[in-house]
Amino acid sequence: MADYEQKIGIKLWAEEDRPREKLLKNGRRHLTDAELIAILIGSGNKNETAVDLSKRILSFYENNLTKLGKASISELSKFKGIGEAKAISIVAALELGLRRKESPVDEIIQVTASSDVYKYLRNTFVHLNHEEFWILLLNRSNRIIGKYLISKGGQAGTVADPKIIFKIGLENNAAYIVMAHNHPSGNLKPSESDDLLTRDAAASGQMLSLPVVDHIIFTDNGYYSYKDEGLL
């Protein structure tokens, strides 16, 4: 009997305390993170309401939505009461929130410093637990005309092919290229392979009259710019 009462417990709450009703009455800003997640998952398990389960998931990720956003579907599915469908709902919702942050930036941006590139791409890299390599294409006014994923790999690294980089740049009539990738480890120091790729790409860009004007390494806490360091 106790398990039954716990399972339907959320239905016994005062209407103004139920997440869905609370959102309708007071607006989304009045809901906690746990209550918003509870709406996504719909139900808990036999021992927890949806809100209690959501609180436990958040607690596991230190009440940090950025850390939760890095969780995979299989990781989330390990919580009792979270099957694949509910895990997918959580992942999809967090991804939508991330894309919402990116959308206004796309109204664009003239790149005058490495900080402009950082602001433009930081949401692309922020939740990743693997490496990705992207390029931005600029016109002669230094305005962004394209953003392209070149490669992605594991935590140890990814391989970017200069031929693909310059093929995309030439096909889109770019004037300049900015290269960018992330270090999931949080280490901002470039690797030897980062330095080699940067040197080779810079040399190729000069030959093709399509200069690589910066190569930026991202972590969740900052960035490293080859241009700012005087290496490009």
C-alpha positions, 0 to 999 in steps of 0.5 A: 500500500505504501508503494502505491501511495508513493507512486501516485503521490504527485496526484495528491499534491495541491494543484498549484504544486503540481509541475504542469499546473504550476507552469500553466498558472505561474509560467515556466520561470516559477518552476525548478529545474527538477520540476521542468525535468519531471514534466519531460519524464511524466512519471517516476517509479514505484518509490519516487514521484517524477519530481523526486526522481528528477531531483535525484538525477540532478543531484547525481550531476551536482545540480549542474545542467551543463554536466547533465547535458553531457550525459548519454542516453545509456547513462540516463537510462541507468536511473530506475524509472528512466527508460530509453524514451524518457532519456531521449526526451531529456537529451532532446530538451537540453539540446533544444535549449542549447540550440536556442542559445545559438540562434540569436548569434546567427544574426551575425557577427563580424569577426574582429577578434578571437573572442568573437569566434569564442562567443559564436562557437562556445555553445557548439562545444560546451556539452561535448565529451569527445573532440570535434573540429569545425571551421568558420568561413569569412568573407572579405569583410570578416563576416561569417558566411558558413560553419562546417563540421570537419571531423569528430572523434573520441576523447583523445582527439580527432583528425582534420584533413586539410584537403577537406578544409580548403575544398569547403573554403574554395567551394564557398568562395571564402576569403578567410578560414578560422579553424576550431576544435575542443579539448574535452580534457579541459587542457588548453595547451595545444598538442604537437598534432595541433601545432603541426596541423596549424603550420601546415594549414597556414602554409597551404592557405597562403599558397591558395590565397585562402589564409587561415587567420586563427585556430582556436582550442575550446574548453568549457572554461576558456579558449586558446587562440594561435593568433593571440599567441602570435603563432598565426 
